[in-house]
Amino acid sequence: MKHSYFKIPGWFNYSETYDIIVDQIKDDGKIVEIGSFLGRSTHYLATSLFNANKTNVKIYSVDTFEGSSEHATLKLPKDFSSTFKNNLEFFIEKGMVTVCQGRSDSEEILNQFKDESVDYIMVDGAHEYEPVIDDIENWWPKLKVDGVMFGDDYSLPSVSEAVQSTLSKSNIKGLGVNMSHEQTWYSGKTLEKLKIFEKLVPGQNTLKKN
Ligand SMILES: C[S@@+](CC[C@H](N)C(=O)[O-])C[C@H]1O[C@@H](n2cnc3c(N)ncnc32)[C@H](O)[C@@H]1O
């Protein structure tokens, strides 16, 4: 299936990270994407999994579908939730994508995931300091022991400060930062898994061990 994610408006610059996730994940894996917006990133991920014959992987899209403060001035469809569902219809019907509509800190959504049950979590929701801290703290326990958490927009001071202050307190084995066009950070509970993501963009992707 040819990629068509680029027809969906949005903010998605971490395709190389998603390529490695697709390569690494087993066919019964789980991925949580916090901040799916109209589905640009989700569509890329689902198409790539489909093309890799990993159609049993479950992607959970957690979003209020209300947009963030930075979207207020943009011309966008009014109903983000319906637009997302239309854009992802093929993958939703296949059971590959599940919509979790609501705030990423809602008990109702968090309770749908057992501790240590998720392989990969992408944090791309609200980018302000406190919400990034909340996302990391609320979702870290959901990560499997060999899982990896990622986040976008590390170049924003609100994001990098939140990541550094939160992760220094948890049981992490390292913090990687990919300062190429991706601007992603990644962290996890075992160093071996993190090293796989370090090989992306040598020189601009640095992994500091704890
Ligand atoms: C930067 S956009 C995500 C971009 C998306 N990955 C793409 O490919 O276009 C951030 C998204 O986070 C959502 N969001 C903001 N705060 C949230 C929160 N507290 N809980 C859940 N979603 C939130 C917004 O509705 C918005 O769709």
The ligand as an SDF file (V2000), in Angstrom:
LIG
                    3D

 27 29  0  0  0  0  0  0  0  0999 V2000
    1.0800   18.5270   17.8080 C   0  0  0  0  0  0  0  0  0  0  0  0
   -0.5440   17.8590   17.6600 S   0  0  0  0  0  0  0  0  0  0  0  0
   -0.2150   16.1990   17.1960 C   0  0  0  0  0  0  0  0  0  0  0  0
    0.2470   16.1160   15.7660 C   0  0  0  0  0  0  0  0  0  0  0  0
    0.0470   14.7430   15.1300 C   0  0  0  0  0  0  0  0  0  0  0  0
    0.9450   13.7490   15.6660 N   0  0  0  0  0  0  0  0  0  0  0  0
    0.1630   14.8150   13.6250 C   0  0  0  0  0  0  0  0  0  0  0  0
    0.7240   13.9080   13.0050 O   0  0  0  0  0  0  0  0  0  0  0  0
   -0.3270   15.7950   13.0390 O   0  0  0  0  0  0  0  0  0  0  0  0
   -1.0430   17.7510   19.3360 C   0  0  0  0  0  0  0  0  0  0  0  0
   -2.3700   17.0450   19.5910 C   0  0  0  0  0  0  0  0  0  0  0  0
   -2.4830   16.8380   20.9970 O   0  0  0  0  0  0  0  0  0  0  0  0
   -3.8260   16.9670   21.3820 C   0  0  0  0  0  0  0  0  0  0  0  0
   -3.8290   17.3080   22.8080 N   0  0  0  0  0  0  0  0  0  0  0  0
   -3.4410   18.4590   23.4110 C   0  0  0  0  0  0  0  0  0  0  0  0
   -3.5600   18.3600   24.7350 N   0  0  0  0  0  0  0  0  0  0  0  0
   -4.0130   17.0980   24.9940 C   0  0  0  0  0  0  0  0  0  0  0  0
   -4.3330   16.3750   26.1890 C   0  0  0  0  0  0  0  0  0  0  0  0
   -4.2060   16.9300   27.4030 N   0  0  0  0  0  0  0  0  0  0  0  0
   -4.7630   15.1290   26.0750 N   0  0  0  0  0  0  0  0  0  0  0  0
   -4.9190   14.5400   24.8540 C   0  0  0  0  0  0  0  0  0  0  0  0
   -4.6290   15.1650   23.7010 N   0  0  0  0  0  0  0  0  0  0  0  0
   -4.1800   16.4350   23.7740 C   0  0  0  0  0  0  0  0  0  0  0  0
   -4.4110   18.0480   20.4760 C   0  0  0  0  0  0  0  0  0  0  0  0
   -5.8170   17.8910   20.3460 O   0  0  0  0  0  0  0  0  0  0  0  0
   -3.6460   17.8040   19.1730 C   0  0  0  0  0  0  0  0  0  0  0  0
   -4.4050   17.0220   18.3020 O   0  0  0  0  0  0  0  0  0  0  0  0
  1  2  1  0
  2  3  1  0
  2 10  1  0
  3  4  1  0
  4  5  1  0
  5  6  1  0
  5  7  1  0
  7  8  2  0
  7  9  1  0
 10 11  1  0
 11 12  1  0
 11 26  1  0
 12 13  1  0
 13 14  1  0
 13 24  1  0
 14 15  1  0
 14 23  1  0
 15 16  2  0
 16 17  1  0
 17 18  1  0
 17 23  2  0
 18 19  1  0
 18 20  2  0
 20 21  1  0
 21 22  2  0
 22 23  1  0
 24 25  1  0
 24 26  1  0
 26 27  1  0
M  CHG  2   2   1   9  -1
M  END
$$$$
